[in-house]
Amino acid sequence: MAVTVRVPAQLRSLTGGEGQVPVDGSTVGEVLKALEAAHPGFHERLFDGNGGIRRFVNVFVADEDVRFLQGVDTPITDGQTVSIVPAVAGG
């Protein structure tokens, strides 16, 4: 299934400057794996040593945080958008 991944400015060096990248996958995990295959370097920036999404990285499907869905097992339908959003901290 074709989906669009929105890439934040901080990671666009991995995509040749592209802010949106088309990839295939039926779950968030498959989409992120396809993103890594097409543009190496994403895996180490998105995943921790245990294979989970890093605490400071948010991944959204249709404006829903995957942490509140099924995580990397969240299903994706054709044409959906997956957004990678770095966490913002401040005080």
N, C-alpha and C positions, 0 to 999 in steps of 0.2 A: 504494500500500500504506500502510495506516495504521500508524504507529509512534508511540511516546511518547518525547519528549525530556525528560530530567531537566535542569532548569536550576538552577545553583548560586545560593545566596542573593545573591551579588554581582551577578548579572544579572537578578534577578527584577523589578527596576524596569521592565524592558523588556516583561515579560509581565503587568503589572498585579498582581504579587505571586504569580503561579502558579508552583509548583515543578515541575509536569509539564504539558507542552503536547503535544497531539496534532497531528501533521502527516503529510503523505504524501510518499513518496519510495522509490526502489528502491536508492539508494546513499547513503552518508553525505553526499556532496556535494549530492545532490538534497534530502535531509532538511534540511541546514543552509540551503540556498537557500530552501526552503519556510518554514523558521523565520524567516528574514530578511523574507520577503514578508508573513508574518502579524504579525511583531513587529519592525519596523525598528530597526536599531541593532546587531544581532548580528554582521553581517558585519565591521564595523570592529573589533569586539572579539575576534573569533575568527580572522581571517585577516590575514596580513602583506601587505606591498606586492607580493609576488610571487604571491599567491593561495594560499599554503600555510598550513596551520594554524600559528598562532603557537607559539613554543617553550614558552611558559608556560601553554598551554592543552592539556589532554588530552581526547581524545574516545574514549569506549569504546562498543563494541557488544557486548552480552551479556558484559560484564566483560572484554573483550579490547581492548587499546589499538590503535586503528586504525593507528598508526605501524608496528606489527608485523604488520599485515594488508595491505590494499591502499590505505591512506590514504583520501582522499575517494572513491576508487572502490570501497571496500569495499561489497559487496552487503548489502542489508537485506531481511529477510523480514517479511511481515505480522505485526504484533503484537510485534516486537522493541522493545527499549528502547535509545535512544542517550543516553549520559550525558556531559554537559560538566562537566569537573572542572578547576578552576584548579590549577596546579602549586603545591606547597608547598615553600618553601625555608627553611632554618634552619641553625643551626650549633651 
